[in-house]
């Protein structure tokens, strides 16, 4: 039985076990999204500490293996998101 089958729903013959690779990627993308767009104080502090510019990281992740993955997720967030400004007719206040 392969991992994809184990992670599939019971009705498809699987065991409904969480695919940790997908789960990890989802959390990294969420962290990167907050890193890119959040106004919370600790994200701001982190941005000041690790970013040279909006797209360039300082080399502060030498001893932490998670930083390269965060950097990759952050680049994905910047590459694949865009903002479209409309007329404002769908905004409810």
BATIKE-473016 format. One record per residue: residue number from 1; residue in three letters; x, y, z negated of N, C-alpha, C in turn. Coordinates in steps of 0.02 Angstrom, whole numbers, plus 50000, padded with zeros to 5 digits. Atoms other than C-alpha are relative to their C-alpha. Example, Ala and Ser with C-alpha at 12.3 -4.5 7.8 and 13.67 -1.06 7.14 Angstrom:
BEGIN
num/residu/nX/nY/nZ/caX/caY/caZ/cX/cY/cZ
1/ALA/50045/49941/50000/50615/49775/49610/50045/50060/50000 $
2/SER/49958/49941/50003/50684/49947/49643/49961/50055/49963 $
END
This chain:
BEGIN
num/residu/nX/nY/nZ/caX/caY/caZ/cX/cY/cZ
1/UNK/50043/49942/50000/50000/50000/50000/50045/50062/50000 $
2/UNK/49958/49941/49996/50077/50167/50051/49971/50057/49957 $
3/UNK/50018/49945/50044/50070/50331/49955/49938/50037/50024 $
4/UNK/50059/49965/49973/49941/50413/50071/49937/49961/49984 $
5/UNK/50058/50041/50017/49823/50267/50041/49984/50006/49925 $
6/UNK/50010/49995/50072/49848/50277/49852/49968/50067/49982 $
7/UNK/50027/49934/50015/49807/50463/49855/49932/50013/50031 $
8/UNK/50065/49990/49968/49650/50441/49960/49943/49984/49951 $
9/UNK/50058/50013/50044/49474/50434/49883/49985/49925/49994 $
10/UNK/50019/50070/50012/49405/50271/49811/49960/49971/50058 $
11/UNK/50043/50025/49946/49277/50257/49952/50041/49982/50063 $
12/UNK/49956/50016/49944/49423/50250/50075/50053/49948/49981 $
13/UNK/49953/50053/50021/49515/50113/49978/50059/50025/49959 $
14/UNK/49944/49972/50039/49629/50229/49878/49985/49999/49926 $
15/UNK/50007/49996/50073/49651/50263/49693/49989/50070/49975 $
16/UNK/50012/49929/50017/49621/50452/49697/50055/50029/49956 $
17/UNK/49944/49972/50037/49793/50487/49625/50022/50064/50035 $
18/UNK/49981/49935/49973/49850/50667/49648/50067/49993/50037 $
19/UNK/49938/49997/49963/49983/50691/49781/50041/50058/49972 $
20/UNK/49963/49948/50035/50112/50785/49679/50040/50046/50047 $
21/UNK/49966/49958/49952/50203/50848/49833/49953/50057/50022 $
22/UNK/50048/49949/49981/50046/50939/49891/49983/50046/49942 $
23/UNK/50016/49960/50060/50007/50997/49714/50057/50049/49985 $
24/UNK/49942/49958/50012/50184/51065/49692/50003/50057/50051 $
25/UNK/50000/49948/49948/50175/51159/49858/49945/50051/49987 $
26/UNK/50055/49954/50014/50007/51234/49809/50019/50048/49943 $
27/UNK/49979/49957/50056/50077/51299/49644/50055/50048/50020 $
28/UNK/49947/49955/49977/50232/51368/49729/49972/50056/50044 $
29/UNK/50031/49948/49959/50125/51459/49857/49961/50050/49958 $
30/UNK/50036/49955/50045/50016/51529/49718/50049/50046/49963 $
31/UNK/49949/49960/50033/50171/51588/49625/50029/50052/50048 $
32/UNK/49972/49954/49950/50242/51665/49784/49950/50054/50018 $
33/UNK/50051/49950/49985/50076/51751/49822/49998/50053/49944 $
34/UNK/50000/49953/50056/50074/51828/49648/50064/50041/49998 $
35/UNK/49936/49965/49998/50257/51872/49665/49998/50056/50052 $
36/UNK/50003/49951/49946/50220/51963/49828/49949/50055/49988 $
37/UNK/50056/49952/50001/50056/52050/49785/49973/50019/49932 $
38/UNK/50028/49986/50066/50026/52053/49597/50031/50065/49971 $
39/UNK/49976/49940/50034/50041/52212/49494/50012/49987/49925 $
40/UNK/49986/50016/50070/50066/52120/49329/50071/50019/49982 $
41/UNK/49934/49977/50021/50214/52184/49229/50056/49948/50009 $
42/UNK/49945/50048/49996/50312/52021/49226/50018/49984/50072 $
43/UNK/49983/50009/49929/50299/52000/49416/50041/50060/50024 $
44/UNK/49963/49941/49981/50359/52179/49436/50072/49995/49975 $
45/UNK/49934/50008/50028/50506/52145/49320/50040/49948/50039 $
46/UNK/49967/50051/49962/50547/51987/49416/50020/50025/50070 $
47/UNK/49984/49972/49934/50539/52079/49583/50061/50046/49996 $
48/UNK/49944/49955/50008/50658/52213/49520/50065/49961/49988 $
49/UNK/49941/50040/50017/50776/52079/49456/50027/49960/50059 $
50/UNK/49976/50048/49950/50783/51963/49607/49995/50023/50073 $
51/UNK/50006/49979/49930/50737/52061/49764/50045/50059/50016 $
52/UNK/49962/49944/49975/50856/52172/49861/49953/50046/50040 $
53/UNK/50051/49966/49961/50717/52221/49982/49939/49955/50000 $
54/UNK/50061/50040/50000/50544/52154/50019/50012/49929/50024 $
55/UNK/49988/50066/49971/50616/52006/50116/50067/49969/49981 $
56/UNK/49934/50025/50014/50790/51983/50044/50011/49990/49925 $
57/UNK/49988/50017/50070/50831/51895/49880/50073/50011/49982 $
58/UNK/49932/49999/50028/50983/51925/49771/50020/49927/49985 $
59/UNK/49976/50068/50016/51090/51773/49732/49998/49989/49925 $
60/UNK/50005/50010/50072/51024/51748/49555/49976/49930/49982 $
61/UNK/50029/50065/50014/50960/51571/49573/50052/49945/50003 $
62/UNK/49947/50049/49995/51127/51482/49568/49989/49939/49956 $
63/UNK/50007/50056/50046/51087/51376/49417/49929/49973/49995 $
64/UNK/50070/50022/50004/50899/51357/49442/49979/49973/50068 $
65/UNK/50016/50031/49936/50848/51236/49578/49931/50019/50027 $
66/UNK/50066/49980/49977/50672/51306/49588/50001/50061/50044 $
67/UNK/49997/49938/49962/50726/51473/49663/50000/49991/50076 $
68/UNK/50003/50009/49927/50761/51408/49839/49930/49983/50025 $
69/UNK/50068/50017/49980/50586/51334/49846/49953/50060/49993 $
70/UNK/50040/49939/50007/50508/51495/49780/50016/50048/50057 $
71/UNK/49979/49956/49945/50608/51592/49909/49967/49978/50065 $
72/UNK/50031/50026/49940/50543/51479/50047/49925/50013/50001 $
73/UNK/50072/49987/50004/50363/51494/49987/49985/50074/50008 $
74/UNK/50008/49927/49994/50382/51684/49973/50006/50021/50073 $
75/UNK/49993/49985/49929/50444/51692/50152/49939/49978/50040 $
76/UNK/50061/50024/49966/50295/51588/50208/49941/50047/49987 $
77/UNK/50054/49954/50017/50175/51704/50117/50007/50064/50042 $
78/UNK/49990/49938/49962/50252/51857/50201/49990/49988/50075 $
79/UNK/50006/50014/49928/50257/51773/50373/49928/49986/50022 $
80/UNK/50066/50024/49978/50080/51703/50374/49941/50038/49970 $
81/UNK/50056/49960/50025/49977/51838/50289/49999/50067/50035 $
82/UNK/50008/49933/49971/49909/51997/50360/49937/50031/49970 $
83/UNK/50057/49964/50026/49785/52128/50308/49965/50034/50059 $
84/UNK/50039/49968/49948/49646/52186/50422/49954/50050/49967 $
85/UNK/50041/49947/50028/49564/52351/50382/49940/50008/50045 $
86/UNK/50061/49992/49962/49385/52363/50436/49966/50067/49985 $
87/UNK/50038/49938/50010/49248/52492/50420/49980/50009/49928 $
88/UNK/50021/49996/50070/49211/52454/50237/49927/49983/49990 $
89/UNK/50072/50014/50005/49033/52401/50275/49985/49937/49959 $
90/UNK/50012/50061/50038/49055/52234/50185/50024/50004/49928 $
91/UNK/49976/49991/50068/49124/52306/50023/49942/50020/49955 $
92/UNK/50052/49984/50049/49006/52306/49874/50032/50027/49937 $
93/UNK/49974/49971/50061/49043/52420/49728/49948/49997/49946 $
END
